[in-house]
């Protein structure tokens, strides 16, 4: 049977494990790009949805954009 090459070098894996185990942040914010996916994108979606809801309420209260 042929042995398959490891996905990542063992030394790199141990180094990454040490790094992530030493950080005292929450688990979902440990990586360098995780702040974008865990914080920025949800905030942008919440902000845009609040804007669209506010615009819809304004348009309904003033009768703007009604279909004849």
N, C-alpha and C positions, 0 to 999 in steps of 0.2 A: 504494500500500500504506500502511496506517495504522500509524504507530509506536506501540508499546505503551509505557505509562508505566513507568518503572523501579519495581522492587519496593521499593526503599529509596533515599532520596536519596544522591547520590554523596558529599556531605560527611559524612553519618552513617556511610557505609560505610568511608570513609578513617579516620574517627575510631575506629571499632570495630577496624579492622585495626591501627592504631597501638597501641591499648590491649592487644589480645591478643598482639601481637608483643613488647611491652615486658615482659610478665609472665614471670617466670622459673620458674613452676610447671610441673608436668606438664600435658600437653595436655588430659587429661580432667578437670582440676580448675580450668580457667581461668575459667569462668563463675561467677556468684554463687550459682546454685542447684545447681551440679554437685556440691558436697559432699554434698548430700542424696541425689542419685541414685547417686553413685559410692561413697559411704562409708556413710552411715546406713542405707539400705535393705538392702544386702548384710549389714551387721553385724546388723541386726534379724532378717533371715531366718536367718542362721547361729545366732544365739542361740536363736531359737524352735525351730529344728530340733534343736539340742543338748538343749534342755529336753524336747522330745517323745521323743527317743531315750532319754534318761535315765529318763523316766517309764515308757516301754515296757519297758525292762530291769528296772526296779523291779517293775512289775506282773507280768512274767513270772516273776521270781525268787520272788515271794510268792504266786503263783497267783491274783492279783486279776483280775476281769473275764473269767473263762473262761465259755464257753457250755456249757451242759449237754448 
